[in-house]
Amino acid sequence: MSATQSTAAGKVLLVLAAFDREHPSQTLSEIAQRTGLALSTTHRVVAELAEWGALERAEDGSWHVGLRLWEIASGCPRTQILRDVALPFMQDLYEVTHENVQLAVREGTELVFVERIAGHRSVELLTMVGTRFPIGSTGMGRVLLAHAPREIQEEVLESPQRAWTPHTVTDPKTLRTQLDRIRREQVFVSDRQLSESTVAVAAPVRIGRTGPVSAALGIVLTAQGASRAHGLREPLLRAAYGISDELGRRTRTSG
């Protein structure tokens, strides 16, 4: 038995971690199988979580994440201020481009999408708010990686990279060159790296114009419209600078 399985809190975390984008709804037996917990233990933990509101039961008897968890997660300080500041600029950027506009932050060697604006004519994406991807997989992730601590960069560059499409850059030497260019140019155009149907343009969001990078802002458009990508650099940078300036102002004010 692992250390996580041996404590009450650990069992609760195992059950909650069993739910993800690929497994949003599960039966009690499926939860037990995914967690490695005994069925009786799973039943007890699920019942306690349901009573508190962290899990909810559907009409077919399966379980899914409850509204109480969303309420708690929405108050996360790291993303709440960022999203509040970024959303008006993202809305303006969408009005200019009418393409998907996304915001993501780094957590370890992954990126997490924290906000998104999409129109009904925008290209369909693999990414959604709350989803995680390896940081080297997307244009926004590579912007975050370019500004990550050196040890994070080395950990990623020394690990095998998944080739999501035939166009995905996985060679460490090429990736290093790419990261250097991102730091110089600020804006990165990711051509069909994650999906053969999309091209992304991404830029860093800082705390203040010259402060540390706290997020990445990106536009995702159809690969057929790739010729537009370079023309989107200026409005994207303008929005990223606006968010950065406001984050810097709020930081100075709160300090």
MIGU-247043 format. One line per field, with one value per residue (C-alpha): x, y, z. Coordinates in nm, 4 decimals, decimal comma, padded with zeros to 6 digits. Example, Ala and Ser with C-alpha at 12.3 -4.5 7.8 and 13.67 -1.06 7.14 Angstrom:
xx c(01,2300;01,3670)
yy c(-00,4500;-00,1060)
zz c(00,7800;00,7140)
REM end
This chain:
xx c(00,0000;00,1353;00,1712;-00,1121;-00,3473;-00,2616;-00,4104;-00,7680;-00,6713;-00,4704;-00,7718;-00,9837;-00,7221;-00,6960;-01,0700;-01,0785;-00,7766;-00,9606;-01,1779;-01,0323;-01,1290;-01,1113;-01,3033;-01,5570;-01,8185;-01,7536;-01,9267;-01,8180;-01,6405;-01,4544;-01,3397;-01,2154;-01,0297;-00,8642;-00,7608;-00,6582;-00,8748;-01,0999;-01,4609;-01,5829;-01,3284;-01,4209;-01,7891;-01,7192;-01,4962;-01,7356;-02,0286;-01,8386;-01,7392;-02,0967;-02,2343;-01,9945;-02,0754;-01,7444;-01,9085;-02,2572;-02,4493;-02,6169;-02,9511;-02,7725;-02,5863;-02,2481;-02,0506;-01,9029;-01,7309;-01,9672;-02,0329;-01,8674;-01,5243;-01,5801;-01,6740;-01,3498;-01,1293;-01,2708;-01,1197;-00,7630;-00,5558;-00,2982;-00,5510;-00,8338;-00,6508;-00,4870;-00,8215;-00,9932;-00,7208;-00,6828;-01,0458;-01,1201;-00,8034;-00,8887;-01,2361;-01,0860;-00,8413;-01,1250;-01,3192;-01,0161;-00,9374;-01,2569;-01,0305;-00,9805;-00,8048;-00,6503;-00,4636;-00,2400;-00,0033;00,2856;00,2779;00,6001;00,6610;00,2979;00,0784;-00,2780;-00,5355;-00,7163;-00,9319;-01,0595;-01,2807;-01,4079;-01,6637;-01,8947;-01,6868;-01,3531;-01,1565;-01,2276;-00,9520;-00,8053;-00,7622;-01,0210;-01,0147;-00,8701;-00,6863;-00,3149;-00,0565;00,3169;00,4727;00,6618;00,3506;00,1879;00,2886;00,1822;00,3692;00,6897;00,6592;00,6245;00,9132;01,1369;01,0918;01,0893;01,3728;01,6771;01,6170;01,2657;01,3983;01,6665;01,4205;01,1947;01,4724;01,6334;01,3057;01,1568;00,9076;00,5820;00,5305;00,1654;00,1810;00,4406;00,5293;00,6021;00,9573;01,1060;01,4807;01,6384;01,8888;01,6157;01,4002;01,6851;01,7235;01,3497;01,3448;01,6283;01,4321;01,1177;01,3115;01,4431;01,1267;00,8608;00,6030;00,6084;00,4164;00,3492;00,2718;00,0669;00,2696;-00,0249;-00,2832;-00,2527;-00,5584;-00,4350;-00,1691;-00,1077;00,0493;00,1645;00,3277;00,4337;00,2345;00,4495;00,3934;00,4725;00,6306;00,9714;00,8742;00,8666;00,6492;00,3291;00,1288;00,1070;-00,1553;-00,2347;-00,4487;-00,5350;-00,6603;-00,7118;-00,4051;-00,5719;-00,5473;-00,1797;-00,0913;-00,2738;-00,0623;00,2195;-00,0322;-00,1721;00,1570;00,0948;-00,2576;-00,1457;00,1542;-00,0601;-00,3006;-00,0170;00,1442;-00,1883;-00,2388;00,1224;00,0919;-00,2299;-00,0856;00,2131;-00,0107;-00,2175;00,0951;00,2337;-00,1004;-00,1445;00,2181)
yy c(00,0000;00,3416;00,6272;00,8078;00,5112;00,4738;00,8063;00,9309;01,2474;01,0411;00,8240;01,1321;01,2759;00,9469;00,9417;01,3030;01,2463;00,9578;01,2142;01,3884;01,4903;01,1308;00,9998;01,2679;01,0183;00,6816;00,4048;00,3090;00,0007;00,2087;00,4537;00,1637;00,0177;00,3482;00,4274;00,0803;00,1144;-00,1583;-00,1268;-00,0827;00,1951;00,3616;00,3504;00,5202;00,7925;00,8644;00,8892;01,1404;01,3479;01,3426;01,4580;01,7537;01,8340;01,7411;01,4588;01,4272;01,1204;01,1076;00,9402;00,6353;00,5837;00,7082;00,9771;01,3060;01,6100;01,8313;02,2033;02,2582;02,1842;02,4335;02,6991;02,6417;02,6209;02,9440;03,1290;03,0148;03,3335;03,2440;03,2465;03,4623;03,7951;03,6901;03,5969;03,9102;04,1280;03,9333;03,8815;04,2357;04,2291;03,8794;03,9997;04,2918;04,0559;03,8248;04,1155;04,2019;03,8467;03,6389;03,3442;03,1338;03,3322;03,1379;03,2017;02,9440;02,9181;02,6841;02,4255;02,2275;02,0835;02,1205;02,4072;02,4525;02,6442;02,8874;03,0952;03,0813;03,2786;03,1104;03,2001;02,9579;02,9954;02,9376;02,6211;02,3328;02,2785;01,9880;02,2207;02,3327;02,5383;02,3212;02,0835;02,0147;01,9447;01,8788;02,2234;02,1499;02,0431;02,3759;02,7219;02,8740;02,6016;02,6771;03,0439;02,9452;02,7010;02,9686;03,1776;02,8930;02,8343;02,6665;02,3390;02,3114;02,3731;02,1075;01,8552;01,9004;01,9082;01,5959;01,4018;01,2387;01,4689;01,3361;01,3916;01,4975;01,5520;01,4962;01,8656;01,8504;01,9565;01,6994;01,7394;01,8965;02,1037;02,2502;02,3160;02,5041;02,7249;02,7808;02,8826;03,1310;03,2860;03,3110;03,5030;03,7440;03,7950;03,7513;03,6145;03,2543;03,1031;02,7341;02,5686;02,2463;02,1317;01,9971;01,9429;01,9295;02,1532;02,4459;02,7145;02,9127;03,2498;03,2979;03,5662;03,5940;03,7800;03,9392;04,1079;04,4560;04,5187;04,3799;04,1550;03,7760;03,5798;03,4679;03,3318;03,2936;03,4472;03,2786;03,2897;02,9634;02,9574;02,7043;02,5826;02,6955;03,0490;03,0182;03,3094;03,5346;03,4194;03,6708;03,9526;03,8638;03,9254;04,2963;04,2706;03,9756;04,1634;04,4688;04,2582;04,0810;04,4146;04,5476;04,2508;04,2758;04,6465;04,5965;04,3021;04,5187;04,8030;04,5752;04,4223;04,7666;04,8768;04,5649;04,5916)
zz c(00,0000;-00,0961;00,1512;-00,0255;00,0199;00,3888;00,5069;00,5056;00,3169;00,0705;-00,0110;-00,0703;-00,3063;-00,4948;-00,5545;-00,6723;-00,8986;-01,0667;-01,2469;-01,5508;-01,9042;-02,0238;-01,7219;-01,6250;-01,5090;-01,3422;-01,1530;-00,8043;-00,9407;-01,1993;-00,9310;-00,7178;-01,0151;-01,1080;-00,7505;-00,6402;-00,3294;-00,1978;-00,3107;00,0479;00,1068;-00,2209;-00,1256;00,2079;00,0612;-00,2260;00,0172;00,2325;-00,0703;-00,2007;00,1345;00,1273;-00,2370;-00,3987;-00,5959;-00,7421;-00,8559;-01,1967;-01,2716;-01,4132;-01,0841;-01,2037;-01,0218;-01,1410;-00,9883;-00,7892;-00,8008;-00,4608;-00,6097;-00,8905;-00,6355;-00,4454;-00,7552;-00,8969;-00,6012;-00,6709;-00,6122;-00,8748;-01,1581;-01,0273;-01,0548;-01,3816;-01,5380;-01,4083;-01,5598;-01,8837;-01,9823;-02,1133;-02,3237;-02,4489;-02,5465;-02,7389;-02,9091;-03,0085;-03,1588;-03,3718;-03,4836;-03,4410;-03,3617;-03,0484;-02,7759;-02,4884;-02,1641;-01,9939;-01,6986;-01,6238;-01,3486;-01,3334;-01,6787;-01,7842;-01,8922;-01,7732;-01,9763;-01,7448;-01,9829;-02,3387;-02,5740;-02,8903;-03,1532;-03,3292;-03,6466;-03,4709;-03,5436;-03,3053;-03,0482;-02,8534;-02,5558;-02,3011;-01,9837;-01,7101;-01,9408;-01,9072;-02,1743;-02,1652;-02,1826;-02,5040;-02,6936;-02,7773;-02,8943;-02,5643;-02,3795;-02,5649;-02,4767;-02,1111;-02,1434;-02,2970;-01,9830;-01,7304;-01,4806;-01,6325;-01,4449;-01,5903;-01,9403;-01,9008;-01,7589;-02,0602;-02,3188;-02,1775;-02,1879;-02,4988;-02,6688;-02,8105;-03,1816;-03,1962;-03,5735;-03,8476;-03,8022;-03,4273;-03,3412;-03,1023;-03,1598;-02,8457;-03,0437;-03,2634;-02,9582;-02,7870;-03,0927;-03,0959;-02,7276;-02,7879;-03,0730;-02,8576;-02,5918;-02,8553;-03,0574;-02,7832;-03,0282;-03,1469;-03,4397;-03,3825;-03,7151;-03,6768;-03,3759;-03,1713;-03,4449;-03,8222;-03,8476;-03,6347;-03,6185;-03,2996;-03,2258;-02,8660;-02,6501;-02,2844;-02,0210;-01,7524;-01,4183;-01,5429;-01,8813;-01,7738;-01,4821;-01,4616;-01,7048;-01,5335;-01,8282;-02,2042;-02,4301;-02,7589;-03,0722;-03,2470;-03,6045;-03,8777;-04,0642;-04,3872;-04,2513;-04,1610;-04,3869;-04,1374;-03,8428;-03,8790;-03,9193;-03,5767;-03,3992;-03,3409;-03,1907;-02,9800;-02,8413;-02,7754;-02,5686;-02,3858;-02,2999;-02,1763;-01,9440;-01,8248;-01,7478;-01,5516;-01,3582;-01,2704;-01,1583;-00,9364;-00,7870;-00,7000;-00,5561;-00,3407;-00,2235)
REM end
